[in-house]
Amino acid sequence: MATLDQKSPNVLLQSLCCRITGKSEAEVAHQFQYAVRVIGSNYAPTIERDEFLVSEKIKKELLKQRRETDAALFSELHRKLQTQGVLKHRWSVLYLLLSLSDDPRKPSSRVGNYGALFAQALPRDAHSTPFYCTRPQSLALGYGERSAGLSASVGTSGISSLGVYTLNGPTPTPQSLLAGGQPQGSRLAWALPLSSSPSSALAPPNTRPPLGPPVPSTRVVRPRLDGDGAGEVSEAALVRDIVYVFQGIDGKFIKMSAQDNCYKIDSKVVVCKSLKDTSSRLAELGWLHNKVRKYTDARSLDRAFGLVGQSFCASLHQELKEYYRLLSVLHSQLQVEDDQGVNVCTESSLTLRRLQVWMYDPKVRLKTLAALVDFCQGRKGGELASAIHAYGKTGDPQMRALVQHILSLASHPILNFLYRWIYDGELEDTYHEFFVASDPNVKADRLWHDKYSLRKSMIPSFITMDQARKVLLIGKSINFLHQVCHDRTPTGKITPASKSADTPKDAAELLSDLERAFQEKIDAAYFDTSKYLLDVLNRNYLLLEHLQAMRRYLLLGQGDFIRHLMDLLKPELARPATTLYQHNLTGILETAVRATNAQYDNAEILKRLDVRLLEVSPGDTGWDVFSLDYHVDGPISTVFTRECMGHYLRVFNFLWRAKRMEYTLTDIWKGQMCNAKLLKTMPELAGVLHQCHILASEMVHFIHQMQYYITFEVLECSWDELWKKVQQAQDLDHIIAAHEVFLDTIISRCLLDNNSRALLNQLRAIFDQIIEFQSAQDSLYRSALEELALRLQFEERKQQREEEGQWGVTAEQEAEEKKRIEEFQETIPKMRSQLRIVTHFYQSIVQQFLVLLMTSPDESLRFLSFRLDFNEHYRAREPRLRASLSATRGRRLSNI
């Protein structure tokens, strides 16, 4: 047996402690206890096994040490290692190298260190005072059995004097929770030696009494002066029971009632009413203690509770430790009284009334903790921090100080998440506690729009929505630069990292000045990162030049280019759409570029300009399917998304069709001017030609007013607003939002949205009537010019024969000529009726269009109706226009 005992784990571990420290077994008791707790704990890393992340950390460490050559060499070696299958656990090797590179003498500021500290399960015994080598459930319940069992127990007890335990401020942060402090659980409080009174001076450490829980003494309890000697329980016995109840342990007379969920004095025990009432009030501390302890014990073992939850539990353990120190002082007082003799009653003796006075502040503190535990049930991460912060909004300065201290501990992981995100762009949120969420399934082209988002439920209430949006944008900008723009500039050169919340004390100082220091850090990182991103987009990817190219080409802003392109395309686009070939149109486009000022644009822009043919429908001509296209890729596709390019295509088709109407009316006017003198010799056509001129004038006026409205009131005004917003933009989101507003405004005011569908249909019908009028006029002029040519030929032959001395015409020729002229004159009424039909349809459609404009909620459209009918020509023919005008004037007067 002796041999076995010498080889037992405890004996071997104690021998190891003696060898390392060079001390005797009695002197290494505390080191031995700590070693037992370390071996029995469940330390485990919370770092994701991401090989890429670890390699990036190694390269960052090398760059911080100004070892750029070593970083490049490491990157090359790591790439070669990935191509070989020699190592199966490359992540473990890299993580070991990274861990070995850390200087143990330098305090670490990594979030991972703090996370590893709280990710482990918090041992129940490591945070309670006193500490037992065996679990409390295994202790004997009887007073005598407790005392016997304690003789073999080993532990420490944390004790503080009553004067120390005040509510003047939050309890100080234990060194075990600070960076570079002692390991967790290694600093349980030492027991104070006792003298004749609790206020006596401290004895040297070598005179400490045996450590253990404040249990009842094994000596016989003799009645004190306040007992009546007739079997009634003395106050001293109740005091001893109450001290146990304070720790959540059932006493001899006071036990937990499961039915009533409170501590009660045994009904068989005889106690006077005053002592019973006082004991019941004091026993509430035990119920409050159990409530807090039950929450911490359950949550400390829950890894899914996250770092914020574990920090919250650690802060509760810290408060309970201070509470245990007070209980140790009370127990020491009881031991002093036992040593002096139980029949002696002095002014310093413990009584229930004195306990009620001394425990008032701890009771208030425990009530706050219990209420906070109830309020935080079912919460984690930023939501838990918000609950703690909300509970601190009270007028009681002591309660507010306590909650603020707990908040500084609980919010420390959140602030570390935040600083890693805004200074490095790294998001290691294993338990989804941070208010920035990442979707790993999103590809790089949608990184800005879809990959990162805000978890609104996890935004702490002490961080405003504007601050949260800036935090999201900062980290998103850093990742966008690295992954989309392929910019390898170290983040330290983009924005200098200020001091982060390395310790809970730093977090407390930061939380106390949210409106200044915290806001300044967020603003500085936001402005630096956003400015750098916009500079990269404008300098390397020509964002603003691409924006201007959209205006010049897709919105027809380059007038000479568009006009020359139409001239070149007219023969091709007049053909059926099925006979067009894209390479022919592309050649024409390049010719138009070389012949106009467009040739001076950046080559990067011109190579993105292309021709696109829309889907062909039966009966379509080239004019109906032709469109310009602009290819976007890389970072600029974040601004010019597929949806935006679809909007540009719709606007281009609308503007192209309106431009074609202007081009068509120009041809109509040219035809009228050129043929007016030729056809003066045909007086029978005067009425028809006059009718053509009037209808053409109406159409020209309509198209000119529409072009003015589209060009100046829609495009130019919207573009001016967009350009001002782009110049004033502080981040990429501002540019994207301004660009989307620009496109939405154009879509809406160009009648391309769903609300203006009826107006757009009427406008397209007007365009169709212009095309039909062009066909009718061309047919008229063709017939008239053919007839004119025949008449001129007849007159020329007649004159030639007369010059030859013959009769000009014979009777038969004259009869044939007269008959042909009569036949032509018979077609004139048909032409006139065709023109009247076109005129009637055109005017009726314009009138309906004006009615819709007059009833539009858009004021600019109503003004457009006034310009289109400036002389009330259509109003005289359409009664609805008169009614609409009266209603409009009534609304304007009511607004005035």
Salt bridges, closest charged atoms under 4 A:
GLU51 OE2 - HIS78 NE2 2.82
GLU51 OE2 - ARG90 NE 2.91
GLU56 OE2 - LYS59 NZ 3.03
GLU61 OE2 - ARG110 NH2 3.23
ASP70 OD2 - ARG67 NE 2.82
GLU76 OE2 - ARG79 NH2 2.40
ASP102 OD1 - ARG110 NH2 3.67
ASP103 OD1 - ARG105 NE 3.37
ASP260 OD2 - LYS264 NZ 2.23
ASP277 OD2 - LYS273 NZ 2.94
GLU284 OE1 - LYS363 NZ 3.00
GLU284 OE2 - LYS367 NZ 3.92
ASP297 OD2 - ARG124 NE 3.65
ASP297 OD1 - ARG293 NE 3.10
ASP302 OD2 - ARG299 NH1 3.37
GLU319 OE1 - ARG365 NE 3.04
GLU322 OE2 - ARG325 NH1 2.73
GLU337 OE1 - ARG224 NH1 3.63
ASP338 OD1 - ARG240 NH2 2.17
ASP339 OD1 - ARG219 NH2 3.86
ASP374 OD1 - LYS291 NZ 2.99
GLU383 OE2 - ARG379 NH1 3.77
GLU426 OE2 - LYS60 NZ 2.57
GLU426 OE1 - ARG420 NH2 2.47
GLU428 OE2 - LYS57 NZ 3.10
GLU428 OE2 - ARG420 NH2 3.28
ASP429 OD2 - ARG455 NH1 3.33
ASP450 OD2 - ARG446 NE 2.93
ASP466 OD2 - LYS470 NZ 3.77
ASP506 OD1 - LYS499 NZ 3.48
ASP513 OD2 - ARG516 NH2 2.91
ASP523 OD1 - LYS470 NZ 2.90
ASP535 OD2 - LYS531 NZ 3.33
ASP567 OD1 - ARG563 NE 3.96
GLU572 OE1 - ARG575 NH1 2.85
ASP601 OD2 - ARG552 NH2 2.90
GLU604 OE1 - LYS607 NZ 3.18
GLU604 OE2 - ARG608 NH2 2.82
ASP610 OD2 - HIS631 NE2 3.16
ASP624 OD1 - ARG657 NH2 3.99
ASP633 OD1 - ARG608 NH1 3.18
GLU662 OE1 - LYS659 NZ 3.63
ASP667 OD2 - LYS570 NZ 2.93
GLU684 OE2 - ARG791 NH2 2.75
GLU698 OE2 - HIS873 NE2 3.86
GLU713 OE2 - ARG867 NH1 2.99
GLU716 OE2 - ARG551 NH2 2.48
ASP720 OD2 - LYS724 NZ 3.47
ASP731 OD2 - ARG469 NH1 3.83
ASP731 OD2 - HIS734 NE2 3.61
GLU787 OE2 - ARG791 NE 3.00
GLU787 OE2 - ARG820 NH1 2.68
GLU817 OE2 - ARG820 NH2 2.24
GLU872 OE2 - ARG875 NH1 2.92
GLU878 OE2 - ARG880 NE 2.99
